[in-house]
Every structure is written in C-alpha cells, then in structure tokens.
C-alpha cells in the first residue's frame, strides 16, 4: 500500500482525498464523493479534513518543482 502523502498532481484543494484514495486503492473521485456525502451527516468532517491537510506531508518531488502547486 502507498504511504500517506499528499500528491503533487491530482489535487483539488489540499490533496487529502487524493492521498486517501491512493492509500486505499480507489479513485480520487470516489473518495471525494464519499467525503461530500459524509458531510450530510453530523460530525466534524471539515475539521478532520483540515487536520489531515496539516498532518499529511507533501509527496516528495523529483528535483525542483517547475510550476507552482495547484493547492491553496
């Protein structure tokens, strides 16, 4: 299984859903749909997303990054 690191490609906001999708072997779109549907339930989903954004490291790139990241 892949390590939990936010990828440099395939990000929408912070790369958390893309990292989780790689880790569990699903598509990033599926993970994003699951997250959005979970937001319909009561709970701290947005706080969890922000915490994972902070805790997951960026994926190590190969050399210097030529273009800026698409994450906010």
N, CA, C and O atoms as a printed pandas DataFrame, in Angstrom:
     atom_number atom_name residue_name chain_id  residue_number  x_coord  y_coord  z_coord
0              1         N          UNK        A               1    0.840   -1.191    0.000
1              2        CA          UNK        A               1    0.000    0.000    0.000
2              3         C          UNK        A               1    0.880    1.247    0.000
3              4         O          UNK        A               1    2.003    1.235    0.504
4              5         N          UNK        A               2    0.357    2.297   -0.562
5              6        CA          UNK        A               2    1.091    3.548   -0.669
6              7         C          UNK        A               2    1.132    4.258    0.681
7              8         O          UNK        A               2    0.285    4.034    1.545
8              9         N          UNK        A               3    2.123    5.106    0.839
9             10        CA          UNK        A               3    2.212    5.887    2.069
10            11         C          UNK        A               3    1.220    7.045    2.015
11            12         O          UNK        A               3    0.737    7.423    0.947
12            13         N          UNK        A               4    0.936    7.581    3.160
13            14        CA          UNK        A               4    0.015    8.714    3.219
14            15         C          UNK        A               4    0.792   10.009    3.023
15            16         O          UNK        A               4    1.358   10.559    3.968
16            17         N          UNK        A               5    0.809   10.480    1.798
17            18        CA          UNK        A               5    1.439   11.747    1.440
18            19         C          UNK        A               5    0.563   12.411    0.394
19            20         O          UNK        A               5    0.050   11.753   -0.510
20            21         N          UNK        A               6    0.395   13.724    0.523
21            22        CA          UNK        A               6   -0.444   14.451   -0.424
22            23         C          UNK        A               6    0.290   14.568   -1.755
23            24         O          UNK        A               6    1.383   15.131   -1.817
24            25         N          UNK        A               7   -0.312   14.033   -2.829
25            26        CA          UNK        A               7    0.370   14.060   -4.132
26            27         C          UNK        A               7    0.445   15.469   -4.699
27            28         O          UNK        A               7   -0.376   16.331   -4.385
28            29         N          UNK        A               8    1.436   15.678   -5.532
29            30        CA          UNK        A               8    1.581   16.986   -6.187
30            31         C          UNK        A               8    0.662   17.102   -7.398
31            32         O          UNK        A               8    0.346   18.211   -7.828
32            33         N          UNK        A               9    0.233   15.973   -7.949
33            34        CA          UNK        A               9   -0.689   16.005   -9.088
34            35         C          UNK        A               9   -2.010   15.356   -8.666
35            36         O          UNK        A               9   -2.020   14.466   -7.816
36            37         N          UNK        A              10   -3.105   15.792   -9.251
37            38        CA          UNK        A              10   -4.401   15.228   -8.927
38            39         C          UNK        A              10   -5.081   15.872   -7.733
39            40         O          UNK        A              10   -6.073   15.345   -7.228
40            41         N          UNK        A              11   -4.570   16.993   -7.277
41            42        CA          UNK        A              11   -5.157   17.695   -6.144
42            43         C          UNK        A              11   -6.336   18.539   -6.588
43            44         O          UNK        A              11   -6.383   19.016   -7.722
44            45         N          UNK        A              12   -7.286   18.719   -5.682
45            46        CA          UNK        A              12   -8.349   19.699   -5.913
46            47         C          UNK        A              12   -8.139   20.877   -4.953
47            48         O          UNK        A              12   -8.018   22.023   -5.388
48            49         N          UNK        A              13   -8.097   20.595   -3.678
49            50        CA          UNK        A              13   -7.856   21.647   -2.687
50            51         C          UNK        A              13   -6.528   21.373   -1.990
51            52         O          UNK        A              13   -5.525   22.032   -2.266
52            53         N          UNK        A              14   -6.530   20.402   -1.090
53            54        CA          UNK        A              14   -5.317   20.125   -0.335
54            55         C          UNK        A              14   -4.671   18.797   -0.661
55            56         O          UNK        A              14   -3.556   18.534   -0.210
56            57         N          UNK        A              15   -5.326   17.961   -1.422
57            58        CA          UNK        A              15   -4.766   16.674   -1.777
58            59         C          UNK        A              15   -5.064   15.564   -0.789
59            60         O          UNK        A              15   -4.537   14.459   -0.923
60            61         N          UNK        A              16   -5.907   15.838    0.208
61            62        CA          UNK        A              16   -6.211   14.836    1.232
62            63         C          UNK        A              16   -6.990   13.670    0.633
63            64         O          UNK        A              16   -6.643   12.513    0.873
64            65         N          UNK        A              17   -8.020   13.949   -0.129
65            66        CA          UNK        A              17   -8.810   12.870   -0.736
66            67         C          UNK        A              17   -7.976   12.073   -1.728
67            68         O          UNK        A              17   -8.132   10.855   -1.820
68            69         N          UNK        A              18   -7.099   12.729   -2.465
69            70        CA          UNK        A              18   -6.229   12.026   -3.405
70            71         C          UNK        A              18   -5.251   11.124   -2.661
71            72         O          UNK        A              18   -4.970   10.014   -3.113
72            73         N          UNK        A              19   -4.730   11.587   -1.528
73            74        CA          UNK        A              19   -3.817   10.769   -0.727
74            75         C          UNK        A              19   -4.536    9.552   -0.154
75            76         O          UNK        A              19   -4.001    8.444   -0.181
76            77         N          UNK        A              20   -5.735    9.753    0.360
77            78        CA          UNK        A              20   -6.500    8.638    0.906
78            79         C          UNK        A              20   -6.896    7.647   -0.190
79            80         O          UNK        A              20   -6.914    6.438    0.040
80            81         N          UNK        A              21   -7.209    8.156   -1.372
81            82        CA          UNK        A              21   -7.576    7.284   -2.482
82            83         C          UNK        A              21   -6.398    6.416   -2.906
83            84         O          UNK        A              21   -6.567    5.226   -3.172
84            85         N          UNK        A              22   -5.211    7.000   -2.969
85            86        CA          UNK        A              22   -4.027    6.212   -3.315
86            87         C          UNK        A              22   -3.751    5.161   -2.250
87            88         O          UNK        A              22   -3.382    4.029   -2.561
88            89         N          UNK        A              23   -3.931    5.543   -1.001
89            90        CA          UNK        A              23   -3.646    4.620    0.112
90            91         C          UNK        A              23   -4.575    3.413    0.090
91            92         O          UNK        A              23   -4.136    2.289    0.332
92            93         N          UNK        A              24   -5.864    3.638   -0.200
93            94        CA          UNK        A              24   -6.840    2.566   -0.157
94            95         C          UNK        A              24   -7.165    1.973   -1.526
95            96         O          UNK        A              24   -8.027    1.101   -1.630
96            97         N          UNK        A              25   -6.482    2.440   -2.584
97            98        CA          UNK        A              25   -6.623    1.843   -3.900
98            99         C          UNK        A              25   -7.921    2.167   -4.617
99           100         O          UNK        A              25   -8.408    1.349   -5.398
100          101         N          UNK        A              26   -8.491    3.335   -4.373
101          102        CA          UNK        A              26   -9.692    3.769   -5.083
102          103         C          UNK        A              26   -9.352    5.003   -5.911
103          104         O          UNK        A              26   -8.233    5.513   -5.850
104          105         N          UNK        A              27  -10.317    5.474   -6.678
105          106        CA          UNK        A              27  -10.082    6.699   -7.443
106          107         C          UNK        A              27  -10.308    7.911   -6.539
107          108         O          UNK        A              27  -11.044    7.848   -5.554
108          109         N          UNK        A              28   -9.659    9.003   -6.898
109          110        CA          UNK        A              28   -9.805   10.228   -6.119
110          111         C          UNK        A              28  -11.241   10.737   -6.186
111          112         O          UNK        A              28  -11.751   11.294   -5.213
112          113         N          UNK        A              29  -11.889   10.550   -7.321
113          114        CA          UNK        A              29  -13.284   10.984   -7.462
114          115         C          UNK        A              29  -14.184   10.239   -6.489
115          116         O          UNK        A              29  -15.060   10.840   -5.867
116          117         N          UNK        A              30  -13.975    8.944   -6.355
117          118        CA          UNK        A              30  -14.769    8.149   -5.414
118          119         C          UNK        A              30  -14.569    8.650   -3.992
119          120         O          UNK        A              30  -15.535    8.786   -3.240
120          121         N          UNK        A              31  -13.329    8.925   -3.618
121          122        CA          UNK        A              31  -13.040    9.413   -2.265
122          123         C          UNK        A              31  -13.675   10.784   -2.034
123          124         O          UNK        A              31  -14.162   11.065   -0.939
124          125         N          UNK        A              32  -13.672   11.632   -3.055
125          126        CA          UNK        A              32  -14.290   12.957   -2.913
126          127         C          UNK        A              32  -15.802   12.847   -2.749
127          128         O          UNK        A              32  -16.396   13.575   -1.954
128          129         N          UNK        A              33  -16.425   11.939   -3.497
129          130        CA          UNK        A              33  -17.871   11.732   -3.369
130          131         C          UNK        A              33  -18.205   11.215   -1.970
131          132         O          UNK        A              33  -19.176   11.655   -1.355
132          133         N          UNK        A              34  -17.400   10.285   -1.473
133          134        CA          UNK        A              34  -17.616    9.773   -0.111
134          135         C          UNK        A              34  -17.505   10.895    0.911
135          136         O          UNK        A              34  -18.303   10.969    1.846
136          137         N          UNK        A              35  -16.517   11.768    0.736
137          138        CA          UNK        A              35  -16.352   12.880    1.663
138          139         C          UNK        A              35  -17.549   13.827    1.609
139          140         O          UNK        A              35  -18.062   14.234    2.651
140          141         N          UNK        A              36  -17.991   14.176    0.423
141          142        CA          UNK        A              36  -19.128   15.095    0.292
142          143         C          UNK        A              36  -20.386   14.473    0.898
143          144         O          UNK        A              36  -21.146   15.156    1.585
144          145         N          UNK        A              37  -20.605   13.189    0.648
145          146        CA          UNK        A              37  -21.762   12.521    1.237
146          147         C          UNK        A              37  -21.652   12.448    2.760
147          148         O          UNK        A              37  -22.661   12.543    3.459
148          149         N          UNK        A              38  -20.445   12.282    3.271
149          150        CA          UNK        A              38  -20.278   12.237    4.724
150          151         C          UNK        A              38  -20.576   13.591    5.363
151          152         O          UNK        A              38  -20.916   13.664    6.544
152          153         N          UNK        A              39  -20.448   14.659    4.582
153          154        CA          UNK        A              39  -20.743   15.991    5.116
154          155         C          UNK        A              39  -22.235   16.173    5.382
155          156         O          UNK        A              39  -22.627   17.098    6.093
156          157         N          UNK        A              40  -23.067   15.303    4.820
157          158        CA          UNK        A              40  -24.503   15.362    5.091
158          159         C          UNK        A              40  -24.825   14.829    6.487
159          160         O          UNK        A              40  -25.892   15.112    7.034
160          161         N          UNK        A              41  -23.910   14.067    7.053
161          162        CA          UNK        A              41  -24.086   13.527    8.399
162          163         C          UNK        A              41  -23.508   14.504    9.418
163          164         O          UNK        A              41  -22.598   15.269    9.098
164          165         N          UNK        A              42  -24.031   14.482   10.645
165          166        CA          UNK        A              42  -23.445   15.362   11.664
166          167         C          UNK        A              42  -22.054   14.870   12.053
167          168         O          UNK        A              42  -21.804   13.667   12.135
168          169         N          UNK        A              43  -21.175   15.805   12.286
169          170        CA          UNK        A              43  -19.817   15.441   12.695
170          171         C          UNK        A              43  -18.799   16.469   12.228
171          172         O          UNK        A              43  -19.135   17.406   11.504
172          173         N          UNK        A              44  -17.565   16.288   12.644
173          174        CA          UNK        A              44  -16.500   17.269   12.364
174          175         C          UNK        A              44  -15.719   16.971   11.086
175          176         O          UNK        A              44  -14.489   16.968   11.112
176          177         N          UNK        A              45  -16.401   16.723    9.975
177          178        CA          UNK        A              45  -15.714   16.328    8.751
178          179         C          UNK        A              45  -14.744   17.403    8.249
179          180         O          UNK        A              45  -13.629   17.086    7.834
180          181         N          UNK        A              46  -15.159   18.658    8.284
181          182        CA          UNK        A              46  -14.288   19.722    7.779
182          183         C          UNK        A              46  -13.069   19.896    8.671
183          184         O          UNK        A              46  -11.968   20.145    8.179
184          185         N          UNK        A              47  -13.258   19.767    9.977
185          186        CA          UNK        A              47  -12.119   19.860   10.892
186          187         C          UNK        A              47  -11.154   18.695   10.676
187          188         O          UNK        A              47   -9.938   18.871   10.747
188          189         N          UNK        A              48  -11.690   17.522   10.417
189          190        CA          UNK        A              48  -10.853   16.364   10.134
190          191         C          UNK        A              48  -10.071   16.573    8.842
191          192         O          UNK        A              48   -8.888   16.241    8.776
192          193         N          UNK        A              49  -10.717   17.116    7.819
193          194        CA          UNK        A              49  -10.031   17.389    6.548
194          195         C          UNK        A              49   -8.876   18.361    6.765
195          196         O          UNK        A              49   -7.776   18.146    6.256
196          197         N          UNK        A              50   -9.125   19.421    7.513
197          198        CA          UNK        A              50   -8.072   20.419    7.776
198          199         C          UNK        A              50   -6.937   19.799    8.582
199          200         O          UNK        A              50   -5.766   20.061    8.310
200          201         N          UNK        A              51   -7.278   18.979    9.570
201          202        CA          UNK        A              51   -6.243   18.322   10.371
202          203         C          UNK        A              51   -5.390   17.394    9.501
203          204         O          UNK        A              51   -4.166   17.377    9.631
204          205         N          UNK        A              52   -6.028   16.621    8.614
205          206        CA          UNK        A              52   -5.274   15.738    7.733
206          207         C          UNK        A              52   -4.435   16.530    6.739
207          208         O          UNK        A              52   -3.339   16.102    6.377
208          209         N          UNK        A              53   -4.934   17.673    6.298
209          210        CA          UNK        A              53   -4.182   18.542    5.395
210          211         C          UNK        A              53   -2.882   18.986    6.071
211          212         O          UNK        A              53   -1.827   19.038    5.438
212          213         N          UNK        A              54   -2.973   19.299    7.349
213          214        CA          UNK        A              54   -1.798   19.737    8.097
214          215         C          UNK        A              54   -0.862   18.563    8.397
215          216         O          UNK        A              54    0.359   18.705    8.317
216          217         N          UNK        A              55   -1.431   17.405    8.740
217          218        CA          UNK        A              55   -0.626   16.267    9.177
218          219         C          UNK        A              55    0.027   15.488    8.036
219          220         O          UNK        A              55    1.144   14.997    8.194
220          221         N          UNK        A              56   -0.641   15.365    6.898
221          222        CA          UNK        A              56   -0.072   14.613    5.778
222          223         C          UNK        A              56    1.029   15.440    5.124
223          224         O          UNK        A              56    0.798   16.599    4.779
224          225         N          UNK        A              57    2.211   14.879    4.946
225          226        CA          UNK        A              57    3.274   15.638    4.267
226          227         C          UNK        A              57    3.022   15.686    2.768
227          228         O          UNK        A              57    2.266   14.877    2.228
228          229         N          UNK        A              58    3.658   16.637    2.102
229          230        CA          UNK        A              58    3.630   16.687    0.649
230          231         C          UNK        A              58    4.439   15.527    0.100
231          232         O          UNK        A              58    5.420   15.101    0.708
232          233         N          UNK        A              59    4.027   15.023   -1.044
233          234        CA          UNK        A              59    4.776   13.973   -1.713
234          235         C          UNK        A              59    6.107   14.546   -2.169
235          236         O          UNK        A              59    6.173   15.668   -2.671
236          237         N          UNK        A              60    7.141   13.786   -1.997
237          238        CA          UNK        A              60    8.464   14.250   -2.413
238          239         C          UNK        A              60    8.531   14.251   -3.933
239          240         O          UNK        A              60    8.220   13.252   -4.581
240          241         N          UNK        A              61    8.940   15.385   -4.494
241          242        CA          UNK        A              61    9.044   15.500   -5.944
242          243         C          UNK        A              61   10.421   15.082   -6.418
243          244         O          UNK        A              61   11.333   14.877   -5.617
244          245         N          UNK        A              62   10.560   14.959   -7.713
245          246        CA          UNK        A              62   11.861   14.626   -8.285
246          247         C          UNK        A              62   12.536   15.911   -8.751
247          248         O          UNK        A              62   12.274   16.392   -9.853
248          249         N          UNK        A              63   13.390   16.453   -7.922
249          250        CA          UNK        A              63   14.097   17.675   -8.279
250          251         C          UNK        A              63   13.268   18.913   -7.965
251          252         O          UNK        A              63   12.342   18.872   -7.155
252          253         N          UNK        A              64   13.616   20.010   -8.620
253          254        CA          UNK        A              64   12.923   21.279   -8.391
254          255         C          UNK        A              64   11.564   21.262   -9.073
255          256         O          UNK        A              64   11.399   20.706  -10.158
256          257         N          UNK        A              65   10.618   21.870   -8.426
257          258        CA          UNK        A              65    9.282   21.935   -8.998
258          259         C          UNK        A              65    9.216   23.119   -9.952
259          260         O          UNK        A              65    9.514   24.253   -9.576
260          261         N          UNK        A              66    8.824   22.843  -11.186
261          262        CA          UNK        A              66    8.865   23.893  -12.202
262          263         C          UNK        A              66    7.630   24.785  -12.175
263          264         O          UNK        A              66    7.711   25.956  -12.547
264          265         N          UNK        A              67    6.490   24.254  -11.743
265          266        CA          UNK        A              67    5.292   25.060  -11.723
266          267         C          UNK        A              67    4.737   25.100  -10.300
267          268         O          UNK        A              67    4.931   24.157   -9.532
268          269         N          UNK        A              68    4.053   26.179   -9.948
269          270        CA          UNK        A              68    3.507   26.258   -8.600
270          271         C          UNK        A              68    2.431   25.214   -8.360
271          272         O          UNK        A              68    1.787   24.743   -9.297
272          273         N          UNK        A              69    2.245   24.860   -7.108
273          274        CA          UNK        A              69    1.258   23.859   -6.736
274          275         C          UNK        A              69   -0.144   24.402   -6.960
275          276         O          UNK        A              69   -0.372   25.606   -6.840
276          277         N          UNK        A              70   -1.091   23.515   -7.287
277          278        CA          UNK        A              70   -2.467   23.947   -7.502
278          279         C          UNK        A              70   -3.249   23.989   -6.202
279          280         O          UNK        A              70   -4.393   24.444   -6.187
280          281         N          UNK        A              71   -2.651   23.522   -5.105
281          282        CA          UNK        A              71   -3.353   23.556   -3.816
282          283         C          UNK        A              71   -3.325   24.988   -3.284
283          284         O          UNK        A              71   -2.437   25.779   -3.604
284          285         N          UNK        A              72   -4.291   25.281   -2.490
285          286        CA          UNK        A              72   -4.364   26.639   -1.923
286          287         C          UNK        A              72   -3.341   26.777   -0.888
287          288         O          UNK        A              72   -3.221   27.839   -0.276
